[in-house]
Each structure stands twice: as structure tokens, then as C-alpha cells.
Amino acid sequence: MSEVLRRVLLVALVFAGCRAPPDPSVLRVGYFPSLTHAPALTGVTSGRFARALAPSRLETRVFTAGPEAVTALLSGAVDVVYVGATPALSGYLRTRGRGLRVVSGAASGGASLVGMAERLGDADRLRGRRLASPQLGNSQDLALRRHLQARGLASTEYGGDVSITPMAPSSVLLQLRRGGVDGAWLPEPWATRAVLEVGAVRLLDERDAWPGRAFPGTVVAVRAPYLAAARGTVLRFLRAHTEEVARLRREPEAGRREVGEALAQLQHRPLPDAVLREAWARVDFTTDPMPSALAVLARTGQGLALLPEGSVEGIVEVVGP
């Protein structure tokens, strides 16, 4: 199949999904086994989301990468996703604003550039190095390319001399250990796992690259047709989401334990307490979607040809009674 035909079919799928009739009696929520998705992890596993949504029924789906999650949202496979800012921006721009809305923030921070000290040294010594990101076009991938651009560097596909390979975070840990890659931009808890389990060093906490150390690490996006048809259901969900964020801020110790238990269920193995504690300290929970930071990310992504051209004005929508 040609690339042109593949893109045509993808667009057709997206717009077919956007036209799929929403069912207000069911809310399908997608999220990741990631610390920045903690409000979803605790809300789902505790049953609080399900109780708050009644009489509507909650269904859930776990993803591992943002572009995959947004494709599912736009195709109508899910109605709400917790997702990184960059895939949300991509979905909005690719559908010219018709596909989704960002209705809340979930977390700020929660990502870092890590690398093997003997091969990198610091966050500025990246020329000629082999780096990894979880997926082409996801939030950590854009953060890495933004970091390179600010230092006059570029990836090999843009004529530069820094190799960037998309790979699953679990594979990144293996490749760091074996010498297959020198460093990676990873979300939590993977960045901390690289430090504590593989012996990597944290070269840059992504919060330090932003004014006020705040950026939209994870946002909550809703399929636009579902929001239009089932606003009441979305509002009940957002109230429950807001309470989860407040609980995580108010009771961090209890929240960390709940998240650890949820991750253990999803991944069939518990995170070591040292990893969970260190990673937890790198995440700030918030309902602020940070529209000004979204606009900065959109311009950066467009400048790197990772995001389509267009305006992101209107991507954030306040959902009220």
C-alpha cells in the first residue's frame, strides 16, 4: 500500500469515527500504565469513576503510546483518553478541530532525558549519539527534538547527526544496558527505572526546560461528537477526575500506594518502592491544561514538521453544567 493511500484511508477512518453516533449510556476511557496517568489509575481501580458515572457504564482500555490512543479516540473506539499533549495536538490539527477537545489537565512533568554517563556526560553532549523515544510523534519524541533544536542539533532524518530510534520503554532499558542506545527521553516511571535499574544518569528533568517548571505532561481529551451528544456524562466524569487529582495532591502517600497497586495489576509485577518514590517526586498533578504551553508545543511541532499546520485556538474547552 502506498503512503498516499495509507494516509487517505487513515483520514477516512478518522472522519468515519467522528460521525459514529455517541452512546451517552457508556463512557469508554483510555489511559496508560504511567505515573502521569495516576488520576485514571486510581479512579478506575478504586471503582470511584464507575460509581461517579452511574447510571452510565464505564469501559476502559489501556494503551502504551499516545498516537495509538488518539487514533482510537478519533476512530470512535474510545470516548475519552488520558494522553500526552503532542498526540492531542496532532489529533486536533489533523481533523481541523473537529475530532477532539482537551477538557482538563492531569499532570505536569513526569519525563526526563536519561543516558549512560560514560557515553553522554551531560545533556549538551548529544552530537553523534544514538538516542531513543517511545514513539515517533509522541510527547517525549517532540521534547527530545525540541531539546536538540535549541542546541543547534537535528536528527539524522533532518540531515543532522543525532540518531533517534522509536522503541518501547522496556526495550530502551535493555538497549541502554547493552549499549544499543546512549540515552533516551522517557516518561515516568521508566526514566527512574533507567537510573536505578540500569545505572543511567538523569541528564535533564523536562520541567527544567519550561518557565515555572510546568508543562502539560498529560491532558484529558474527549471525542468532539461525544462531548456534543453526552455533555452530562462527560461532566460527571470530569468531576470525578477533578476529585482524583485533588486526592492525589491532598493525600500523596495514599495516592502513591494506590498507583503502585494499580500498576502492579496492569503489569503483573510491582514497582520497587524506591523507583515509585523517586518517580512520584517528578510528577505534579493538576487539572490545568495549560493552553499557552499547548500553543508553544504546537508551534514547535509544526516547525519540526511533526504536526500539521493550523491553529490550535479552541482546542481547550471548559465543560460546565
C-alpha positions as a Python dict, from the first residue, in 0.01 Angstrom:
ca = {
    (1, 'M'): (0, 0, 0),
    (2, 'S'): (137, 338, -96),
    (3, 'E'): (197, 604, 170),
    (4, 'V'): (-55, 833, -2),
    (5, 'L'): (-325, 564, 1),
    (6, 'R'): (-247, 479, 363),
    (7, 'R'): (-297, 843, 464),
    (8, 'V'): (-622, 867, 267),
    (9, 'L'): (-757, 557, 442),
    (10, 'L'): (-648, 689, 782),
    (11, 'V'): (-828, 1020, 724),
    (12, 'A'): (-1138, 832, 609),
    (13, 'L'): (-1124, 620, 924),
    (14, 'V'): (-1087, 926, 1143),
    (15, 'F'): (-1383, 1108, 996),
    (16, 'A'): (-1594, 793, 994),
    (17, 'G'): (-1521, 762, 1366),
    (18, 'C'): (-1609, 1126, 1421),
    (19, 'R'): (-1951, 1057, 1265),
    (20, 'A'): (-2016, 744, 1475),
    (21, 'P'): (-2326, 805, 1690),
    (22, 'P'): (-2220, 850, 2056),
    (23, 'D'): (-2388, 648, 2329),
    (24, 'P'): (-2429, 857, 2648),
    (25, 'S'): (-2508, 541, 2846),
    (26, 'V'): (-2146, 425, 2807),
    (27, 'L'): (-1820, 614, 2856),
    (28, 'R'): (-1510, 440, 2719),
    (29, 'V'): (-1192, 576, 2879),
    (30, 'G'): (-836, 507, 2766),
    (31, 'Y'): (-522, 556, 2973),
    (32, 'F'): (-162, 431, 3010),
    (33, 'P'): (26, 241, 3283),
    (34, 'S'): (218, 562, 3354),
    (35, 'L'): (258, 778, 3662),
    (36, 'T'): (131, 1087, 3479),
    (37, 'H'): (-195, 895, 3428),
    (38, 'A'): (-233, 844, 3803),
    (39, 'P'): (-581, 1005, 3824),
    (40, 'A'): (-707, 743, 3578),
    (41, 'L'): (-523, 459, 3750),
    (42, 'T'): (-671, 540, 4091),
    (43, 'G'): (-1014, 640, 3962),
    (44, 'V'): (-1057, 318, 3765),
    (45, 'T'): (-907, 61, 4002),
    (46, 'S'): (-1083, 204, 4309),
    (47, 'G'): (-1420, 196, 4135),
    (48, 'R'): (-1471, 567, 4202),
    (49, 'F'): (-1504, 652, 3833),
    (50, 'A'): (-1764, 382, 3779),
    (51, 'R'): (-1970, 498, 4077),
    (52, 'A'): (-1949, 863, 3973),
    (53, 'L'): (-2066, 785, 3619),
    (54, 'A'): (-2373, 584, 3717),
    (55, 'P'): (-2617, 524, 3557),
    (56, 'S'): (-2379, 542, 3260),
    (57, 'R'): (-2144, 245, 3232),
    (58, 'L'): (-1765, 281, 3239),
    (59, 'E'): (-1550, 81, 2998),
    (60, 'T'): (-1171, 110, 2992),
    (61, 'R'): (-883, 39, 2758),
    (62, 'V'): (-510, 54, 2832),
    (63, 'F'): (-271, 197, 2573),
    (64, 'T'): (107, 221, 2562),
    (65, 'A'): (160, 515, 2323),
    (66, 'G'): (-10, 847, 2256),
    (67, 'P'): (-51, 834, 1876),
    (68, 'E'): (-220, 494, 1910),
    (69, 'A'): (-455, 629, 2179),
    (70, 'V'): (-555, 936, 1977),
    (71, 'T'): (-617, 724, 1667),
    (72, 'A'): (-851, 509, 1879),
    (73, 'L'): (-1025, 823, 2007),
    (74, 'L'): (-1078, 969, 1660),
    (75, 'S'): (-1196, 637, 1517),
    (76, 'G'): (-1462, 609, 1788),
    (77, 'A'): (-1304, 315, 1972),
    (78, 'V'): (-1290, 523, 2293),
    (79, 'D'): (-1459, 844, 2402),
    (80, 'V'): (-1201, 991, 2643),
    (81, 'V'): (-826, 945, 2666),
    (82, 'Y'): (-556, 1048, 2906),
    (83, 'V'): (-275, 1133, 2666),
    (84, 'G'): (33, 1346, 2615),
    (85, 'A'): (-9, 1695, 2479),
    (86, 'T'): (160, 1630, 2143),
    (87, 'P'): (-70, 1346, 2026),
    (88, 'A'): (-372, 1552, 2141),
    (89, 'L'): (-248, 1846, 1933),
    (90, 'S'): (-191, 1618, 1636),
    (91, 'G'): (-546, 1479, 1655),
    (92, 'Y'): (-693, 1827, 1677),
    (93, 'L'): (-492, 1962, 1385),
    (94, 'R'): (-537, 1657, 1160),
    (95, 'T'): (-914, 1682, 1194),
    (96, 'R'): (-910, 2062, 1163),
    (97, 'G'): (-1059, 2095, 1509),
    (98, 'R'): (-1346, 1856, 1450),
    (99, 'G'): (-1205, 1547, 1619),
    (100, 'L'): (-1138, 1623, 1984),
    (101, 'R'): (-1125, 1876, 2265),
    (102, 'V'): (-890, 1896, 2561),
    (103, 'V'): (-1116, 1929, 2864),
    (104, 'S'): (-869, 1909, 3153),
    (105, 'G'): (-511, 1866, 3254),
    (106, 'A'): (-399, 1561, 3451),
    (107, 'A'): (-30, 1603, 3526),
    (108, 'S'): (268, 1828, 3470),
    (109, 'G'): (619, 1691, 3447),
    (110, 'G'): (694, 1322, 3459),
    (111, 'A'): (956, 1291, 3184),
    (112, 'S'): (1335, 1314, 3167),
    (113, 'L'): (1634, 1277, 2939),
    (114, 'V'): (1843, 991, 3074),
    (115, 'G'): (2166, 843, 2946),
    (116, 'M'): (2474, 644, 3025),
    (117, 'A'): (2730, 877, 3180),
    (118, 'E'): (3028, 717, 3012),
    (119, 'R'): (2875, 778, 2669),
    (120, 'L'): (2696, 1112, 2714),
    (121, 'G'): (2825, 1303, 3014),
    (122, 'D'): (2562, 1577, 3013),
    (123, 'A'): (2251, 1698, 2831),
    (124, 'D'): (2453, 1908, 2584),
    (125, 'R'): (2689, 1637, 2460),
    (126, 'L'): (2448, 1471, 2217),
    (127, 'R'): (2617, 1518, 1881),
    (128, 'G'): (2670, 1186, 1707),
    (129, 'R'): (2482, 994, 1974),
    (130, 'R'): (2214, 726, 1946),
    (131, 'L'): (1900, 824, 2135),
    (132, 'A'): (1552, 677, 2175),
    (133, 'S'): (1197, 798, 2234),
    (134, 'P'): (886, 587, 2299),
    (135, 'Q'): (721, 658, 1962),
    (136, 'L'): (765, 892, 1668),
    (137, 'G'): (542, 1194, 1725),
    (138, 'N'): (465, 1132, 2090),
    (139, 'S'): (527, 1389, 2364),
    (140, 'Q'): (872, 1265, 2464),
    (141, 'D'): (978, 1245, 2099),
    (142, 'L'): (884, 1611, 2047),
    (143, 'A'): (1055, 1710, 2373),
    (144, 'L'): (1376, 1542, 2260),
    (145, 'R'): (1370, 1708, 1919),
    (146, 'R'): (1290, 2045, 2080),
    (147, 'H'): (1592, 1999, 2306),
    (148, 'L'): (1817, 1920, 2008),
    (149, 'Q'): (1684, 2217, 1809),
    (150, 'A'): (1760, 2456, 2095),
    (151, 'R'): (2122, 2339, 2080),
    (152, 'G'): (2161, 2365, 1704),
    (153, 'L'): (2133, 1989, 1655),
    (154, 'A'): (1898, 1775, 1449),
    (155, 'S'): (1815, 1410, 1399),
    (156, 'T'): (1960, 1217, 1106),
    (157, 'E'): (1635, 1224, 907),
    (158, 'Y'): (1663, 1605, 904),
    (159, 'G'): (2025, 1599, 793),
    (160, 'G'): (2169, 1609, 1143),
    (161, 'D'): (2394, 1364, 1320),
    (162, 'V'): (2183, 1254, 1617),
    (163, 'S'): (2007, 921, 1566),
    (164, 'I'): (1659, 891, 1722),
    (165, 'T'): (1501, 546, 1729),
    (166, 'P'): (1141, 490, 1843),
    (167, 'M'): (1117, 194, 2080),
    (168, 'A'): (910, 75, 2373),
    (169, 'P'): (1043, 195, 2710),
    (170, 'S'): (1106, -164, 2822),
    (171, 'S'): (1328, -211, 2515),
    (172, 'V'): (1506, 118, 2590),
    (173, 'L'): (1620, -19, 2928),
    (174, 'L'): (1761, -326, 2760),
    (175, 'Q'): (1936, -125, 2489),
    (176, 'L'): (2084, 119, 2738),
    (177, 'R'): (2232, -175, 2927),
    (178, 'R'): (2366, -340, 2610),
    (179, 'G'): (2498, -21, 2452),
    (180, 'G'): (2246, -17, 2168),
    (181, 'V'): (2147, 342, 2256),
    (182, 'D'): (2327, 609, 2453),
    (183, 'G'): (2025, 783, 2603),
    (184, 'A'): (1651, 836, 2580),
    (185, 'W'): (1370, 1076, 2666),
    (186, 'L'): (1134, 870, 2880),
    (187, 'P'): (815, 914, 3086),
    (188, 'E'): (789, 802, 3445),
    (189, 'P'): (842, 552, 3591),
    (190, 'W'): (1064, 443, 3301),
    (191, 'A'): (1311, 731, 3337),
    (192, 'T'): (1364, 647, 3703),
    (193, 'R'): (1389, 276, 3625),
    (194, 'A'): (1668, 358, 3379),
    (195, 'V'): (1852, 543, 3657),
    (196, 'L'): (1801, 294, 3940),
    (197, 'E'): (1800, -35, 3749),
    (198, 'V'): (2035, 27, 3456),
    (199, 'G'): (2275, 282, 3602),
    (200, 'A'): (2182, 570, 3371),
    (201, 'V'): (2200, 928, 3491),
    (202, 'R'): (1920, 1181, 3474),
    (203, 'L'): (2059, 1444, 3237),
    (204, 'L'): (1753, 1671, 3236),
    (205, 'D'): (1419, 1676, 3415),
    (206, 'E'): (1186, 1812, 3146),
    (207, 'R'): (1030, 2052, 3396),
    (208, 'D'): (1359, 2243, 3395),
    (209, 'A'): (1310, 2323, 3026),
    (210, 'W'): (989, 2519, 3095),
    (211, 'P'): (915, 2852, 3267),
    (212, 'G'): (787, 2785, 3617),
    (213, 'R'): (883, 2418, 3572),
    (214, 'A'): (531, 2345, 3444),
    (215, 'F'): (417, 2190, 3117),
    (216, 'P'): (125, 1965, 3016),
    (217, 'G'): (265, 1618, 3063),
    (218, 'T'): (-77, 1454, 3037),
    (219, 'V'): (-412, 1603, 2937),
    (220, 'V'): (-764, 1466, 2914),
    (221, 'A'): (-909, 1467, 2562),
    (222, 'V'): (-1265, 1383, 2462),
    (223, 'R'): (-1402, 1293, 2120),
    (224, 'A'): (-1581, 1605, 1999),
    (225, 'P'): (-1901, 1433, 1879),
    (226, 'Y'): (-1929, 1251, 2212),
    (227, 'L'): (-1891, 1577, 2403),
    (228, 'A'): (-2165, 1737, 2194),
    (229, 'A'): (-2407, 1449, 2245),
    (230, 'A'): (-2324, 1340, 2602),
    (231, 'R'): (-2209, 1653, 2781),
    (232, 'G'): (-2372, 1544, 3106),
    (233, 'T'): (-2180, 1217, 3107),
    (234, 'V'): (-1855, 1399, 3036),
    (235, 'L'): (-1930, 1646, 3316),
    (236, 'R'): (-1983, 1364, 3569),
    (237, 'F'): (-1657, 1209, 3458),
    (238, 'L'): (-1467, 1538, 3487),
    (239, 'R'): (-1599, 1596, 3838),
    (240, 'A'): (-1466, 1252, 3934),
    (241, 'H'): (-1135, 1321, 3759),
    (242, 'T'): (-1100, 1655, 3941),
    (243, 'E'): (-1160, 1481, 4273),
    (244, 'E'): (-893, 1222, 4190),
    (245, 'V'): (-641, 1497, 4119),
    (246, 'A'): (-736, 1672, 4443),
    (247, 'R'): (-699, 1346, 4637),
    (248, 'L'): (-353, 1280, 4488),
    (249, 'R'): (-244, 1628, 4593),
    (250, 'R'): (-410, 1608, 4934),
    (251, 'E'): (-302, 1253, 5024),
    (252, 'P'): (18, 1184, 4828),
    (253, 'E'): (128, 885, 5035),
    (254, 'A'): (-207, 707, 4995),
    (255, 'G'): (-218, 806, 4628),
    (256, 'R'): (127, 665, 4563),
    (257, 'R'): (29, 335, 4723),
    (258, 'E'): (-289, 317, 4512),
    (259, 'V'): (-97, 390, 4194),
    (260, 'G'): (164, 129, 4281),
    (261, 'E'): (-109, -131, 4330),
    (262, 'A'): (-277, -34, 4002),
    (263, 'L'): (49, -58, 3809),
    (264, 'A'): (121, -396, 3965),
    (265, 'Q'): (-216, -523, 3844),
    (266, 'L'): (-164, -392, 3491),
    (267, 'Q'): (198, -502, 3454),
    (268, 'H'): (175, -820, 3664),
    (269, 'R'): (469, -711, 3876),
    (270, 'P'): (506, -444, 4145),
    (271, 'L'): (737, -147, 4102),
    (272, 'P'): (1014, -138, 4360),
    (273, 'D'): (927, 117, 4626),
    (274, 'A'): (1248, 313, 4561),
    (275, 'V'): (1151, 354, 4192),
    (276, 'L'): (796, 456, 4275),
    (277, 'R'): (903, 713, 4536),
    (278, 'E'): (1165, 876, 4312),
    (279, 'A'): (940, 881, 4005),
    (280, 'W'): (645, 1015, 4206),
    (281, 'A'): (850, 1318, 4309),
    (282, 'R'): (892, 1407, 3939),
    (283, 'V'): (518, 1446, 3872),
    (284, 'D'): (289, 1737, 3964),
    (285, 'F'): (-83, 1665, 3941),
    (286, 'T'): (-306, 1940, 3806),
    (287, 'T'): (-631, 1995, 3618),
    (288, 'D'): (-483, 2293, 3433),
    (289, 'P'): (-450, 2204, 3061),
    (290, 'M'): (-203, 2494, 3018),
    (291, 'P'): (-331, 2631, 2685),
    (292, 'S'): (-37, 2869, 2641),
    (293, 'A'): (208, 2578, 2672),
    (294, 'L'): (-4, 2377, 2426),
    (295, 'A'): (35, 2662, 2177),
    (296, 'V'): (413, 2660, 2227),
    (297, 'L'): (424, 2285, 2167),
    (298, 'A'): (210, 2323, 1856),
    (299, 'R'): (446, 2582, 1706),
    (300, 'T'): (748, 2368, 1791),
    (301, 'G'): (595, 2056, 1642),
    (302, 'Q'): (493, 2240, 1328),
    (303, 'G'): (843, 2384, 1293),
    (304, 'L'): (982, 2030, 1309),
    (305, 'A'): (719, 1900, 1062),
    (306, 'L'): (586, 1664, 1330),
    (307, 'L'): (248, 1838, 1349),
    (308, 'P'): (21, 1963, 1069),
    (309, 'E'): (-9, 2335, 1009),
    (310, 'G'): (-311, 2512, 1153),
    (311, 'S'): (-436, 2694, 1458),
    (312, 'V'): (-491, 2525, 1793),
    (313, 'E'): (-717, 2801, 1917),
    (314, 'G'): (-1025, 2631, 2055),
    (315, 'I'): (-856, 2302, 2143),
    (316, 'V'): (-929, 2360, 2514),
    (317, 'E'): (-1297, 2361, 2609),
    (318, 'V'): (-1437, 2425, 2954),
    (319, 'V'): (-1718, 2182, 3029),
    (320, 'G'): (-1974, 2315, 3273),
    (321, 'P'): (-2334, 2248, 3376),
}
